[in-house]
């Protein structure tokens, strides 16, 4: 090995001169200290629960502690901005949500570009939304609901947790896809919206499946369709929107890990490999099922493609309806 020592010294000198030595060392030693995942929402929400489900297993796979830290505010923008300006060494990660695809259109002057500020690492899960109606509404399918709304233009309303939220956008996509005249009623959170749906104050609502499941099972609301590509395992008799005739309709909540832009490729690969390993474990699939989440993984390129596709889809909905976050 001794004859190669001068080459190693020259290589390190070259890397140092061009500002690459730190990245070289990080890639070679990664990880050698705890990793932090920033969640842009309060503790107890879906993204937080998923992050805390994955973190211990990810830490075990990487041989380091993985810490989950909450930085809520501005629809996830505070956490995104924090990670965007963090050191690109793989030790500060973002728990990505659909806000990566929507917030640039909903908010003015983010201070960063979600499409270029991050290096996608990999998807880690998804949650379906479900189309709900008030239990006494005389419809039992999406086709019947569309006909019922069209027979009463402007007379029915649908609830959401707030203007610009993913569930609001799911409703706007439904309106656009089915050419419906239905009034949006924004709430300050999903709890009161769900209460008013159960009492009949509003007629329709999209909600995330884990939150809606208890009311569906109790019969206090009716589930007409789920919004993913396939049926939900917990509601096998409820069709998808596409099966119900609303072509090309998908509106699910996805989550994935991202690092600051310019994070070394080897670091991205190391974390992605660990993610793929833990998500292939049947025990992790059971944990996901217990929190109403589907396993969703893939390569960094696949995650990047999803963000780009979702950005284009939701930008059209946001701009055509002149939507802005409250």
C-alpha positions in Angstrom: 0.0 0.0 0.0 3.0 2.4 0.7 3.6 3.2 -3.1 0.1 4.7 -3.3 0.6 7.1 -0.4 1.8 10.0 -2.7 -1.2 9.5 -4.9 -3.5 9.8 -1.9 -1.8 12.9 -0.8 -2.1 14.5 -4.3 -5.8 13.5 -4.4 -6.5 15.1 -1.1 -4.6 18.3 -2.1 -6.7 18.4 -5.3 -9.9 18.1 -3.4 -8.8 20.7 -0.9 -7.9 23.2 -3.6 -11.3 22.8 -5.2 -13.2 23.0 -2.0 -14.2 19.3 -2.1 -12.2 17.9 0.8 -15.0 18.3 3.4 -17.5 16.5 1.2 -14.9 13.7 0.6 -14.5 13.2 4.3 -18.2 13.3 5.1 -18.9 10.7 2.5 -16.2 8.4 3.7 -17.2 8.6 7.4 -20.9 9.2 7.3 -22.6 8.9 9.7 -20.4 9.5 12.7 -22.8 11.6 14.8 -26.6 11.9 15.4 -28.9 12.8 12.5 -31.8 15.2 12.9 -35.1 15.0 11.0 -37.0 18.3 11.0 -40.8 18.0 10.8 -42.7 21.2 9.8 -45.8 20.4 11.8 -46.7 20.1 15.5 -46.2 16.9 17.4 -49.0 14.3 17.1 -49.8 15.0 13.4 -49.5 12.4 10.6 -46.0 13.5 9.5 -44.7 13.6 13.0 -46.1 10.2 13.9 -44.5 8.7 10.7 -41.2 10.3 11.4 -41.1 8.9 14.9 -42.1 5.5 13.6 -39.2 5.4 11.1 -36.5 7.2 13.1 -35.5 4.4 15.5 -35.3 1.8 12.8 -33.4 4.2 10.5 -31.0 5.0 13.4 -30.4 1.3 13.9 -29.7 0.7 10.2 -27.2 3.6 10.1 -25.6 2.9 13.4 -26.4 6.4 14.8 -29.2 8.1 16.7 -31.8 9.7 14.6 -33.6 12.6 16.3 -37.0 14.0 15.3 -37.4 17.8 15.9 -40.6 19.7 15.3 -40.5 23.2 13.7 -44.1 24.0 12.9 -45.3 27.1 11.1 -46.4 28.5 7.7 -47.6 25.3 6.3 -44.2 23.6 6.8 -42.2 26.5 5.4 -40.2 27.2 8.6 -38.8 23.7 8.6 -38.1 23.7 4.8 -36.3 27.0 5.1 -34.2 25.7 8.0 -33.1 22.6 6.1 -32.5 24.6 2.9 -29.9 26.7 4.7 -28.4 23.8 6.8 -24.9 22.4 6.1 -25.1 19.9 3.2 -23.6 17.0 5.1 -26.6 14.7 5.6 -27.0 15.4 9.3 -30.0 17.7 9.0 -32.9 16.2 7.0 -36.4 17.3 6.1 -39.6 15.3 6.5 -41.0 16.2 3.1 -44.8 16.6 2.6 -47.0 17.8 -0.4 -46.1 21.3 0.7 -43.0 20.9 -1.3 -45.2 20.8 -4.4 -47.8 23.4 -3.4 -46.3 26.1 -1.2 -44.3 27.9 -3.9 -47.7 28.6 -5.6 -49.6 29.3 -2.4 -47.1 31.6 -0.6 -45.3 34.7 -1.8 -41.5 35.1 -1.3 -40.6 31.7 0.3 -37.0 32.6 0.1 -36.1 29.2 -1.4 -37.1 27.1 -4.4 -38.5 23.7 -3.2 -37.4 22.2 -6.5 -33.8 23.2 -6.2 -33.1 23.7 -2.5 -33.2 20.0 -1.6 -31.7 16.7 -2.6 -34.5 14.0 -2.5 -33.4 10.9 -0.6 -36.4 8.7 -0.8 -40.1 8.3 -0.1 -41.0 6.6 3.2 -44.8 6.4 3.2 -48.2 7.7 2.0 -51.6 8.3 3.4 -54.8 8.1 1.4 -57.5 10.7 1.7 -61.2 9.7 1.7 -64.2 11.5 0.2 -66.8 11.7 2.9 -70.5 12.9 2.9 -72.9 13.6 5.6 -74.6 10.4 6.7 -78.1 11.5 5.7 -77.2 12.8 2.2 -79.2 10.5 -0.2 -76.2 9.3 -2.2 -74.1 6.1 -1.9 -71.5 6.5 -4.6 -69.4 9.2 -6.3 -71.5 9.0 -9.4 -74.7 9.7 -7.4 -72.9 12.5 -5.5 -71.9 14.2 -8.7 -75.4 14.0 -10.1 -76.8 15.3 -6.8 -74.5 18.3 -6.8 -75.1 19.1 -10.4 -78.9 19.1 -9.8 -78.3 21.8 -7.1 -75.6 24.1 -8.4 -74.1 26.3 -5.7 -76.4 24.9 -3.1 -74.1 22.4 -1.4 -70.8 23.0 0.4 -67.7 21.1 1.3 -65.4 21.6 4.3 -61.6 21.7 4.6 -59.1 22.4 7.4 -58.3 25.7 5.7 -57.6 27.5 2.5 -54.6 26.1 0.7 -54.4 22.9 2.8 -53.9 19.6 0.9 -57.5 18.6 1.7 -58.8 21.9 0.3 -56.8 21.2 -2.9 -58.3 17.7 -3.0 -61.7 19.3 -3.1 -60.8 21.8 -5.8 -59.4 19.0 -7.9 -62.7 17.1 -7.5 -64.6 20.3 -8.5 -62.4 20.7 -11.6 -62.4 17.1 -12.7 -66.2 16.7 -12.4 -67.1 20.3 -13.3 -69.0 20.9 -10.1 -70.5 24.1 -8.6 -70.0 23.5 -4.9 -69.0 26.1 -2.2 -65.8 25.8 -0.2 -66.1 26.3 3.6 -62.7 26.7 5.2 -62.2 25.9 8.9 -59.2 26.5 11.2 -58.3 22.9 11.5 -59.9 19.5 10.7 -61.5 18.8 14.0 -64.3 21.3 13.7 -64.8 20.6 10.0 -65.4 16.9 10.8 -67.8 17.8 13.6 -69.8 20.0 11.3 -69.9 17.3 8.7 -71.3 14.8 11.2 -73.9 17.3 12.3 -74.9 18.2 8.8 -73.7 21.8 8.8 -71.6 20.9 5.7 -72.3 18.1 3.2 -69.0 16.9 1.8 -65.4 16.7 3.0 -62.1 15.2 2.0 -60.2 13.9 5.1 -57.1 11.9 5.7 -58.0 8.3 6.2 -56.5 7.7 9.7 -58.5 10.7 11.1 -61.7 9.7 9.4 -61.7 5.9 10.0 -63.2 6.0 13.5 -66.2 8.0 12.2 -66.6 5.8 9.2 -66.7 2.7 11.3 -69.1 4.3 13.7 -71.4 5.2 10.8 -71.5 8.9 11.6 -70.3 9.8 8.1 -70.3 7.9 4.8 -67.2 7.1 2.8 -67.7 7.1 -1.0 -64.2 6.8 -2.3 -60.5 6.8 -1.4 -58.1 9.0 -3.4 -55.1 6.8 -4.1 -54.3 4.5 -7.0 -55.5 1.4 -5.1 -58.1 0.7 -2.5 -57.1 1.1 1.1 -56.6 -2.1 3.0 -58.6 -0.8 5.9 -61.6 0.0 3.6 -61.5 -2.8 1.0 -65.1 -2.2 -0.1 -64.6 1.5 -0.8 -63.6 2.1 -4.4 -61.0 4.6 -5.6 -62.0 7.9 -7.2 -60.7 6.5 -10.5 -62.8 3.3 -10.1 -65.7 5.6 -9.4 -65.3 7.3 -12.8 -63.3 10.4 -11.9 -60.5 9.7 -14.4 -56.8 10.4 -13.4 -57.9 11.6 -9.9 -55.3 11.0 -7.2 -54.7 13.2 -4.1 -52.8 11.4 -1.4 -50.4 12.6 1.3 -46.9 11.4 0.7 -43.9 11.7 2.9 -40.2 11.4 2.2 -36.8 12.5 3.4 -34.7 15.2 1.8 -31.3 16.8 2.5 -30.0 20.3 1.6 -28.9 20.8 -2.0 -25.3 19.7 -2.7 -25.3 17.0 -0.1 -22.8 14.4 -1.4 -24.3 11.6 -3.5 -22.7 8.9 -1.4 -24.5 10.3 1.7 -27.8 10.3 -0.2 -27.2 6.7 -1.3 -26.3 5.6 2.2 -29.5 6.9 3.7 -31.7 5.7 0.8 -30.2 2.2 1.2 -31.0 2.2 4.9 -34.6 3.4 4.1 -35.1 0.6 1.6 -33.8 -1.9 4.1 -36.1 -1.0 6.9 -39.2 -0.6 4.7 -38.7 -4.1 3.4 -39.1 -5.5 6.9 -42.6 -7.0 7.4 -42.6 -5.7 11.0 -42.3 -2.1 9.7 -45.3 -2.8 7.4 -47.3 -3.8 10.5 -46.4 -0.6 12.3 -47.4 1.4 9.3 -50.7 -0.4 9.1 -51.3 0.5 12.8 -51.1 4.2 12.0 -53.1 4.0 8.8 -50.1 4.6 6.5 -49.0 2.7 3.4 -45.3 1.8 2.8 -44.0 3.8 -0.1 -40.3 3.8 -1.1 -38.1 4.2 -4.1 -35.0 5.8 -5.5 -34.0 9.5 -5.1 -34.8 10.0 -8.8 -38.3 8.5 -8.4 -38.9 10.9 -5.4 -37.7 13.8 -7.4 -40.0 12.9 -10.3 -43.0 12.7 -8.0 -42.3 16.2 -6.6 -42.0 17.6 -10.1 -45.3 15.9 -11.2 -47.2 17.0 -8.1 -45.9 20.6 -8.4 -47.2 20.8 -12.0 -50.5 19.3 -11.1 -51.3 21.4 -8.1 -49.9 24.6 -9.6 -52.6 24.4 -12.3 -55.3 23.9 -9.6 -54.0 26.7 -7.4 -53.5 29.3 -10.2 -56.8 28.5 -12.0 -58.7 29.2 -8.7 -56.5 32.1 -7.6 -55.8 30.4 -4.3 -53.5 31.8 -1.6 -52.7 30.5 1.8 -54.3 32.2 4.7 
